């Protein structure tokens, strides 16, 4: 693969790994808005070429395929690694997610002499947020915990690989990332929008389905657009080299305050919380979803592509505080923020415009 435009030495060349996920898609949109970037998106599905955005379909778990498809990318300057492979257990997550990063970096490193930066996505799992109550607010300096945790394995690999090299790395740690993206296993905004739309169709009030203790705990979110700006900011600022940054919207909330606002947005009554596994209760709703598509003239979106029910159950199970200190990024110069209620409203409006929900 060769593109004449990549010969422009003024331009930075971004390799966005995991181009079709919520984070990758929003990152590409942001890079397109900046004039000095060429963008190459990697994913298993590929994508539609447009302007300065090119796509390569590749299986990053396959080292030979990775080397074959990426060996001509000699002008890459920045790797933005947002790919993720899901597995049933924490231990099983490590080998594939480490292998994909290695296959990407080691192939590009061998052919791209101007590689400047490698950016990886993490999250509050690096603080043990998925295991149970942890120290809040979490800070970038907090001690690591007992493995397995693939995000820490990726960071440890980068730290050792970077020694003596001219490129640097950053680890970006968002909270729950919300934005547009179909077929994504971790899309909370989609979970809420589809759950609310189906509740409305069935004439039901909106009930918080999470654990009893989760309704009044403090948490925060990270808007995918804001995250994209932070990723590029950190990757292009020398002061940020070889460090981690928590990136969040800048405000905290509790579901007991946010849930009634979400109910009002969907013009639904609210009823008291009732612990329910969305993975279980939404499993039989595909025929209803198909009827709603026909009834409201919605985009033909397969039910599986709007179903992140297991992830919804995970987020709604946090009966402990889930937030991190975002002040390090501000001290280093990143001052973007977004009101989380507005974030939800804007994303729901976007789903309506795209005819994903009625």
Secondary structure, 3 states (H helix, E strand, C coil): CCCHHHHCCCCEEEEEECCCCHHHHHHHHHHHHCCCEEEEEEECCCCCCECCEEEEECCCCCHHHHHHHHCCCCCCCEEEECCCCCCCCHHHHHHHHHHHHHHHHHHHHHHCCCCCEEEEECCHHHHCCCCCCCCCCECCCCCCCCCCCHHHHHHHHHHHHHCCCCCEEEEEEECEEECCCCCCCCCHHHHHHHHHHHHHHCCCCEECCCCHHHCCCCECEEEHHHHHHHHHHHHCCHHHCCEEEEECCCCCECHHHHHHHHHHHCCCCEECCCCCCHHHHCCCCHHHHHHHHHHHCCCCCCHHHHCCHHHHHHHCCCCCCECECCHHHHHCCCCCCCCHHHHHHHHHHHHHHCCCCC
